[in-house]
Every structure is written in C-alpha cells, then in structure tokens.
Amino acid sequence: MSLIKWEPLNDIEAMVDRAFSWPSLRLGNAMPLGEWGPRVDIFESDGTYQFVADIPGMGKEDVSVKLAGDMLTIQGERKRESEDIKPHFHRVERSYGSFSRSFSLPDDADLHAIQAHCEDGELTISIAKKAGATSAEPVAVPVE
C-alpha cells in the first residue's frame, strides 16, 4: 500500500473550476481567466512548424491569421445561433464571442513561407524552417 499526499487546495480549485466553468488557474495556463480561445497543438514535422487549432462550427471566413515580426496571431469570432429562435437551454458549455491567440515564432522560422488551411473545424498553419528570414511589416495570411 502506498501513501498519497492529500492536497486540499487542489481539490477546492477543481470544484470551483467545475462549478463556474472557469479555466484552470494553474501556472502555465495560456488563457487568462474569463477568456476563451481554440486549443492549439504545436509541433515540428518534415522541416516545418505546424499549428493545429480546433475551431468547430467555424469556417475560414470566421478566422484570420496574421504575422507581425516573429509573432503569429490567430483571431476569430464564434457567433451564437439566431436570437429569434430562443430555445430553452438546460446547459451552455460552448464558448462564444471573439478570441485572439498569439504565439512567438522561433528564429529559424521562414516568415515568408507560411500557409493556412481550414477544413472540418480545424485550422492548420504551416511555417517552413529557414535560418535568417525576417519580416518587420505585419502580414495577413490567407486561409484556404
């Protein structure tokens, strides 16, 4: 039998998070309290940096991808259904409204070789690796 140290503050924090649907307050959380944004996976593959964001229910016209200096920004807005219908909700867990997520890019990212693709509720951004490329002017990246 092993002993497990009880951390009462962790249990209280988890209960409050569930009760108010707040994001976790732990260190390292990328989203400030009360804001929302799509979850993003970042990884390297075949000489590129890949950013994959979950944006269910949103199309390419609902998001924008911008590059300013070495900062990649994903912005968008998820709109609620029409107010004319006025359904009787029993529970609302999905987040709505505007969001903005920014990521600092590494020095070897080729800021002139970036592609964005949106399909089936998933936004994929690919940035090739290349040493020495820089860009001072903000650039809007078309989402295909």
C-alpha positions in Angstrom: 0.0 0.0 0.0 1.3 3.5 -0.9 0.6 6.8 0.8 -0.8 9.6 -1.3 -0.3 13.2 0.0 -3.7 15.0 0.1 -3.6 18.5 -1.4 -6.9 20.1 -0.2 -6.3 23.3 -2.2 -6.1 21.3 -5.5 -9.5 19.7 -4.7 -11.1 23.1 -3.9 -9.7 24.6 -7.1 -11.0 21.8 -9.2 -14.5 22.1 -7.6 -14.6 25.9 -8.3 -13.4 25.4 -11.9 -16.2 22.8 -12.5 -18.9 24.9 -10.7 -18.1 28.1 -12.6 -16.7 26.6 -15.8 -13.6 28.6 -15.4 -10.3 27.6 -16.9 -7.7 26.2 -14.6 -5.8 28.8 -12.6 -2.6 26.8 -12.5 0.7 28.3 -13.7 1.4 27.7 -17.3 -2.2 28.2 -18.4 -2.0 30.1 -21.7 -5.5 31.7 -21.5 -6.3 34.4 -19.0 -9.3 33.9 -16.7 -12.6 34.6 -18.4 -11.3 34.4 -21.9 -11.6 31.6 -24.4 -9.8 30.5 -27.5 -9.3 27.4 -29.5 -6.9 24.7 -28.3 -3.8 24.6 -30.3 -1.2 21.8 -30.9 2.2 23.0 -32.0 4.8 20.5 -33.4 7.6 20.1 -35.9 7.1 17.9 -38.9 9.1 17.5 -42.2 11.1 20.7 -41.8 8.0 22.8 -40.8 6.4 24.1 -37.7 2.8 23.1 -37.6 0.0 24.8 -35.6 -3.3 23.0 -35.5 -6.2 24.8 -33.9 -9.7 23.3 -33.1 -12.4 25.7 -34.4 -15.5 23.6 -34.5 -18.5 25.3 -36.1 -16.3 28.0 -37.7 -15.3 28.4 -41.3 -12.3 30.1 -42.9 -14.4 33.4 -43.1 -14.6 33.4 -39.3 -10.9 33.4 -38.6 -7.8 35.4 -39.6 -4.1 34.6 -39.4 -1.6 37.4 -39.1 2.1 37.6 -38.9 3.8 40.6 -37.3 7.5 40.4 -36.7 8.1 37.0 -35.1 4.5 36.9 -33.6 1.8 34.6 -35.2 -1.7 35.7 -34.2 -5.0 33.7 -34.8 -8.1 35.8 -34.3 -11.8 35.0 -34.9 -15.3 35.0 -33.6 -17.8 32.3 -32.9 -21.3 33.6 -33.1 -24.3 32.3 -31.3 -27.3 31.0 -33.1 -30.1 33.4 -34.1 -31.8 35.1 -31.1 -35.2 34.7 -33.0 -35.5 31.0 -32.1 -34.9 31.5 -28.3 -34.6 27.8 -27.3 -34.9 26.8 -23.6 -31.3 25.9 -22.8 -30.7 23.4 -20.0 -26.9 23.8 -20.2 -24.5 26.0 -22.2 -20.9 24.8 -22.2 -19.6 26.1 -25.6 -17.9 29.5 -25.6 -18.9 32.3 -28.0 -17.5 35.6 -28.9 -14.2 36.9 -30.2 -10.8 35.3 -29.4 -7.2 36.0 -30.1 -4.2 33.7 -29.6 -0.6 34.8 -30.2 2.5 32.7 -30.5 6.1 33.7 -30.6 7.9 32.0 -33.5 11.5 30.6 -33.3 14.4 32.3 -35.1 14.6 29.6 -37.7 11.0 30.0 -38.9 10.8 31.3 -42.5 8.4 34.1 -42.2 7.9 34.3 -46.0 6.8 30.6 -46.3 3.6 30.3 -44.3 0.4 28.6 -45.3 -3.0 28.3 -43.6 -5.7 25.8 -44.3 -9.2 25.4 -42.7 -11.2 22.3 -43.1 -13.7 20.3 -41.0 -13.4 22.6 -37.9 -9.6 22.5 -37.9 -7.2 25.3 -38.8 -3.7 24.2 -39.8 -0.9 26.7 -40.2 2.4 25.5 -41.7 5.6 27.6 -41.4 8.8 26.3 -43.1 12.1 26.3 -41.3 14.8 28.6 -42.7 17.5 30.4 -40.9 17.9 34.2 -41.3 14.5 35.2 -42.7 12.9 38.2 -41.0 9.8 40.4 -41.6 9.1 43.7 -39.9 5.8 44.5 -41.6 2.5 42.8 -40.4 1.4 40.2 -43.0 -2.2 38.8 -43.3 -2.1 35.2 -44.2 -4.9 33.9 -46.5 -6.8 31.0 -45.0 -7.6 28.5 -47.7 
